[in-house]
């Protein structure tokens, strides 16, 4: 079933022209974005990684009946002697999948893991604690009531949301939905993302090198950062530095895609038309962020298609996409808004003096500290064009606006790339 998605207001990305702090930028995005894709119902077997569009509730208690947590004997607790051993005859055996008769008072039932507890039985004693033969069992004194019984509804109560809309369907969520008996789910359609490069000097890998040319690393670093089951990337290639070429690409993307993502071509240079054409064809808001690397980012819309313009240097494009672009696109695709977890770790480096008032994201990695813990190392150079820094790194080191200096051993926040869906967490 397809539904008309909510559309964003034309001024969704409107912001002040001052240098915007990181937290303010994140709060603005969180408050203003909403899902923009339609919905569709698909088989549960094909739903891994997709974003759930409507809650899945339990149609019955899960488990639906009291059952044995392990192999043993089901008894009425009232039949047990609290101070001495109890001997009871074994009146039945109950296997998983059985529908047993009620348990006769003064008897025990041989029972196996997952089998329904007979009506009347309220306690399961594991077989290792029982001396038993074919016809009777001897139970120790002092057995607690209700032991080793999984009650009906222990996992999920009838009518309770098993998985809520906005969650990506991982293995646990798929299992939870499967436990309800539901074999189809309503998910958001994948977000169609137009990925564009620009510049007469840019060429794709595989083309012969020429003097003055630059291979298109941005496309591949952004493609890798964006890769997710909830996103479908449409490669628009490299656009020539002409208004006509950029405008034609935008017209096509507005018809085909939900989002346009570009890198470079957003400055005030004479041949930079990416942002200029967004402003001419729709609405453009140029954000100046108090961050490093990155600072200028373009947000806007052409019709219902969202525009995200990233810096031209590969590492600046990569970092700003991870911090701002990925959560934005995930929210547009139906995800609950989420930001990556920060892990405070001792710095394995020092900075005698740094410029305050801006959020900084260094490239770094963790190493064992020799005492069972870990420290964070930073890449020794900061250039936003140094792809080698991203290759060496396993995450970002976040320095807040108020940090004037860093001494070795000071706690800094480390964000593993896995928090952005890139590699393991």
TITORVO-59188 format. One line per 4 residues: number of its first residue (from 1); for each residue x, y, z of C-alpha. Coordinates in steps of 0.02 Angstrom, whole numbers, plus 50000, padded with zeros to 5 digits. Layout:
% residues N
NUM	X:Y:Z | ...
This chain:
% residues 425
1	50000:50000:50000 | 50071:50170:49952 | 50034:50331:50044 | 50074:50511:49999
5	50224:50561:50103 | 50229:50719:50204 | 50317:50859:50111 | 50439:50980:50189
9	50400:51165:50201 | 50492:51275:50076 | 50582:51364:50218 | 50626:51202:50309
13	50811:51243:50307 | 50799:51429:50339 | 50928:51485:50466 | 51018:51640:50525
17	51168:51703:50428 | 51282:51702:50580 | 51413:51568:50608 | 51302:51429:50675
21	51360:51319:50820 | 51356:51132:50794 | 51222:51097:50924 | 51108:51231:50851
25	51126:51157:50677 | 51083:50982:50738 | 50933:51045:50837 | 50867:51138:50685
29	50881:50985:50573 | 50803:50872:50704 | 50654:50988:50724 | 50617:51018:50540
33	50644:50858:50442 | 50516:50720:50416 | 50498:50567:50303 | 50475:50612:50120
37	50460:50440:50040 | 50306:50334:50012 | 50265:50170:50097 | 50254:49994:50033
41	50216:49822:50103 | 50350:49690:50074 | 50385:49512:50134 | 50472:49502:50302
45	50608:49396:50221 | 50660:49546:50114 | 50646:49680:50248 | 50820:49676:50326
49	50890:49852:50343 | 50730:49936:50287 | 50642:50067:50395 | 50477:50014:50474
53	50335:50133:50427 | 50201:50076:50550 | 50206:49994:50721 | 50195:49805:50732
57	50093:49751:50883 | 50075:49581:50965 | 49908:49500:50918 | 49924:49384:51067
61	50037:49359:51216 | 50213:49305:51169 | 50242:49169:51221 | 50058:49125:51207
65	50064:49002:51353 | 50166:48964:51508 | 50309:48850:51457 | 50458:48759:51529
69	50623:48852:51524 | 50721:48689:51529 | 50707:48499:51533 | 50638:48440:51699
73	50477:48407:51793 | 50320:48513:51804 | 50233:48509:51973 | 50107:48599:52081
77	50211:48695:52208 | 50080:48657:52340 | 50122:48471:52322 | 50304:48499:52375
81	50369:48484:52552 | 50461:48641:52602 | 50570:48555:52732 | 50601:48381:52663
85	50617:48282:52502 | 50455:48252:52406 | 50417:48097:52302 | 50282:48109:52169
89	50223:47987:52036 | 50254:48040:51855 | 50085:48048:51771 | 50129:48112:51598
93	50264:48173:51480 | 50248:48340:51390 | 50346:48386:51234 | 50358:48550:51138
97	50205:48565:51027 | 50094:48460:51141 | 49927:48516:51210 | 49934:48427:51379
101	49789:48381:51491 | 49782:48464:51664 | 49906:48398:51790 | 49824:48286:51919
105	49855:48346:52098 | 49992:48251:52188 | 50082:48202:52025 | 50224:48269:51918
109	50244:48286:51730 | 50405:48248:51637 | 50426:48405:51531 | 50548:48468:51400
113	50611:48642:51355 | 50479:48749:51271 | 50336:48629:51309 | 50173:48702:51377
117	50152:48691:51564 | 49999:48582:51603 | 49855:48675:51684 | 49882:48669:51871
121	50073:48657:51861 | 50162:48814:51917 | 50342:48760:51946 | 50474:48671:51840
125	50620:48585:51925 | 50767:48551:51812 | 50811:48369:51790 | 50986:48389:51862
129	50907:48425:52032 | 50790:48274:52027 | 50818:48089:52060 | 50694:48001:51947
133	50647:47838:51869 | 50516:47784:51744 | 50369:47807:51861 | 50417:47925:52004
137	50528:48072:52043 | 50611:48132:52205 | 50620:48321:52229 | 50734:48418:52349
141	50666:48524:52490 | 50642:48712:52476 | 50606:48728:52289 | 50550:48908:52251
145	50378:48929:52175 | 50375:48972:51988 | 50555:48924:51956 | 50604:48887:51774
149	50434:48937:51704 | 50421:49064:51564 | 50250:49143:51588 | 50133:49189:51445
153	50169:49365:51387 | 50341:49369:51466 | 50419:49433:51304 | 50275:49538:51236
157	50100:49570:51302 | 49952:49565:51185 | 49924:49734:51102 | 50098:49799:51144
161	50208:49871:51006 | 50338:49739:50966 | 50435:49856:50850 | 50392:50040:50827
165	50393:50138:50665 | 50555:50227:50625 | 50667:50081:50672 | 50786:50000:50549
169	50746:49815:50540 | 50897:49720:50603 | 50901:49535:50646 | 50821:49561:50820
173	50678:49667:50750 | 50646:49540:50612 | 50640:49401:50743 | 50521:49502:50853
177	50402:49530:50706 | 50415:49347:50655 | 50365:49296:50832 | 50195:49380:50804
181	50161:49271:50651 | 50162:49422:50535 | 50250:49385:50369 | 50236:49557:50288
185	50283:49731:50349 | 50248:49908:50295 | 50412:49999:50264 | 50464:50165:50192
189	50516:50160:50010 | 50704:50184:49987 | 50759:50365:49981 | 50817:50401:49803
193	50975:50505:49811 | 51048:50593:49659 | 51237:50599:49683 | 51321:50730:49575
197	51499:50788:49547 | 51544:50946:49453 | 51694:51028:49374 | 51779:51024:49205
201	51937:50967:49292 | 51855:50812:49369 | 51872:50642:49286 | 51816:50468:49340
205	51937:50328:49383 | 51978:50226:49228 | 51997:50379:49117 | 52172:50425:49059
209	52253:50556:49168 | 52282:50728:49094 | 52372:50881:49160 | 52262:50982:49277
213	52137:50841:49302 | 52077:50775:49470 | 52004:50602:49492 | 51831:50601:49568
217	51867:50537:49744 | 51717:50631:49816 | 51591:50523:49726 | 51663:50365:49799
221	51689:50428:49977 | 51509:50492:49981 | 51439:50337:49896 | 51522:50229:50027
225	51463:50340:50170 | 51285:50339:50104 | 51273:50154:50068 | 51122:50085:50164
229	50971:49975:50128 | 50857:50127:50151 | 50945:50229:50015 | 50954:50205:49828
233	51096:50301:49746 | 51073:50369:49570 | 51239:50419:49492 | 51221:50578:49389
237	51404:50577:49343 | 51512:50732:49325 | 51423:50889:49269 | 51511:51015:49156
241	51536:51190:49225 | 51388:51267:49134 | 51221:51330:49197 | 51133:51232:49061
245	51210:51065:49111 | 51179:51091:49297 | 51000:51151:49268 | 50961:51002:49156
249	51029:50880:49286 | 50925:50963:49422 | 50767:50954:49317 | 50794:50769:49291
253	50834:50739:49476 | 50676:50829:49532 | 50575:50704:49431 | 50674:50551:49485
257	50742:50578:49660 | 50701:50633:49836 | 50870:50713:49874 | 51013:50792:49776
261	51186:50779:49853 | 51330:50876:49777 | 51508:50916:49825 | 51606:51069:49769
265	51536:51195:49647 | 51451:51287:49790 | 51571:51433:49813 | 51559:51608:49742
269	51675:51572:49597 | 51625:51624:49422 | 51605:51445:49362 | 51523:51373:49519
273	51342:51344:49470 | 51282:51205:49586 | 51216:51319:49723 | 51173:51460:49604
277	51053:51350:49506 | 50969:51285:49664 | 50934:51465:49715 | 50868:51503:49539
281	50757:51348:49525 | 50703:51332:49707 | 50761:51386:49878 | 50939:51386:49945
285	51000:51418:50120 | 51188:51430:50140 | 51237:51380:50316 | 51402:51438:50387
289	51443:51317:50527 | 51565:51343:50669 | 51653:51180:50632 | 51815:51111:50562
293	51827:51042:50432 | 51682:51101:50327 | 51606:51269:50375 | 51499:51306:50219
297	51356:51185:50183 | 51208:51215:50069 | 51031:51158:50113 | 50881:51189:50004
301	50742:51123:49895 | 50688:51119:49715 | 50504:51078:49723 | 50491:50929:49842
305	50670:50873:49811 | 50792:50915:49952 | 50964:50985:49910 | 51122:50953:50011
309	51279:51041:49950 | 51440:50983:50032 | 51617:51057:50030 | 51733:51012:49888
313	51881:50942:49985 | 51856:50753:50003 | 51882:50741:50191 | 51776:50895:50226
317	51638:50822:50118 | 51655:50654:50207 | 51653:50724:50384 | 51510:50847:50355
321	51409:50712:50271 | 51434:50593:50417 | 51392:50722:50549 | 51249:50815:50463
325	51204:50731:50299 | 51182:50551:50353 | 51064:50586:50499 | 50968:50708:50388
329	50947:50582:50247 | 50905:50442:50369 | 50766:50550:50443 | 50701:50590:50268
333	50698:50402:50237 | 50588:50373:50390 | 50715:50337:50527 | 50692:50406:50701
337	50816:50547:50720 | 50977:50478:50791 | 51152:50540:50819 | 51307:50434:50843
341	51362:50381:51015 | 51516:50466:51085 | 51643:50366:51185 | 51753:50466:51306
345	51931:50401:51297 | 52101:50468:51352 | 52193:50565:51218 | 52354:50489:51158
349	52407:50658:51090 | 52420:50839:51144 | 52372:51008:51072 | 52453:51157:51158
353	52331:51283:51088 | 52177:51274:50980 | 52050:51398:50915 | 51896:51396:51027
357	51717:51430:50975 | 51705:51293:50846 | 51672:51106:50845 | 51818:51009:50771
361	51822:50832:50704 | 51995:50754:50693 | 52027:50588:50610 | 52092:50457:50730
365	52095:50279:50794 | 52107:50184:50958 | 52255:50087:51025 | 52277:49978:51182
369	52348:50078:51326 | 52442:49929:51397 | 52332:49922:51552 | 52177:49842:51479
373	52102:50004:51416 | 52119:50109:51260 | 52184:50279:51206 | 52144:50384:51053
377	52276:50433:50926 | 52253:50571:50799 | 52315:50581:50621 | 52463:50701:50629
381	52401:50817:50489 | 52234:50906:50476 | 52215:50951:50292 | 52036:50926:50231
385	52102:50862:50064 | 52206:50722:50144 | 52112:50563:50102 | 52254:50470:50187
389	52189:50535:50354 | 52020:50452:50325 | 52105:50291:50267 | 52210:50283:50426
393	52064:50326:50540 | 51933:50213:50618 | 51829:50359:50680 | 51818:50544:50722
397	51887:50633:50875 | 51764:50768:50926 | 51833:50924:51009 | 51702:51039:51084
401	51699:51228:51064 | 51768:51265:51238 | 51926:51158:51231 | 52076:51277:51230
405	52208:51141:51236 | 52225:50954:51256 | 52354:50863:51361 | 52391:50679:51343
409	52270:50584:51453 | 52129:50712:51440 | 51962:50634:51396 | 51902:50666:51219
413	51749:50599:51129 | 51783:50465:50999 | 51650:50420:50870 | 51689:50256:50780
417	51644:50253:50596 | 51533:50104:50639 | 51415:50227:50724 | 51383:50297:50549
421	51354:50125:50474 | 51530:50114:50403 | 51614:49954:50459 | 51593:49873:50631
425	51553:49975:50785
